[in-house]
């Protein structure tokens, strides 16, 4: 029974998105429906974490909007996500970089990973 459940969940997982992790700067393009109109909006920021696995996997992005930090949690399998672009690969030593929330200015910069 568990194998059947795992098979169904694995068949529902999206595999058209690029590989990214904590510290990477990405842009998420997602569709917004307002009444009967739809428009595409983007959210660009640093990935703080990836959490979960399979169908329930989510990722958290943080960006600075003026002096305020804005975080958004996206499920990986959200149908309204059109595409994800990786702008910069970050070099961090942790899977969850919550310490970035307390840092401001130049201290909040993340070194770029060399390919």
C-alpha positions, 0 to 999 in steps of 0.5 A: 500500500505504501509503495502505491502511495509513493508512486502516485506522489512521485508522479505528481511532483514537478520536474521541470524546475531547476535545482536550487538551494539555500543561498541562491538568488532566484526569480519566481514567475507566478500567475495571479488571477483577479476575477477573470483576468490573469497576469504574471508577477515575479518575486526575486530574492534569496532562498532561505530554505527548502523544506519537505519532500515530494508533493509537500516540498516548499521553499522560502524566499526573502527579499528586501522591500525598502527597509522591510524584509518580505518573505514568501513561502512557495510550494514546489508543486504550485500550478501557478508557478510558471518558471523559476530563474536562478540569478546567482548561486550563493555559497553558504554552509547551512541548509536553512539560513535564518540568520540572514533575517537579523543582518542588514546592508553589506553584512547580508550579502552572500558570496557567489559560488564558483562553478 
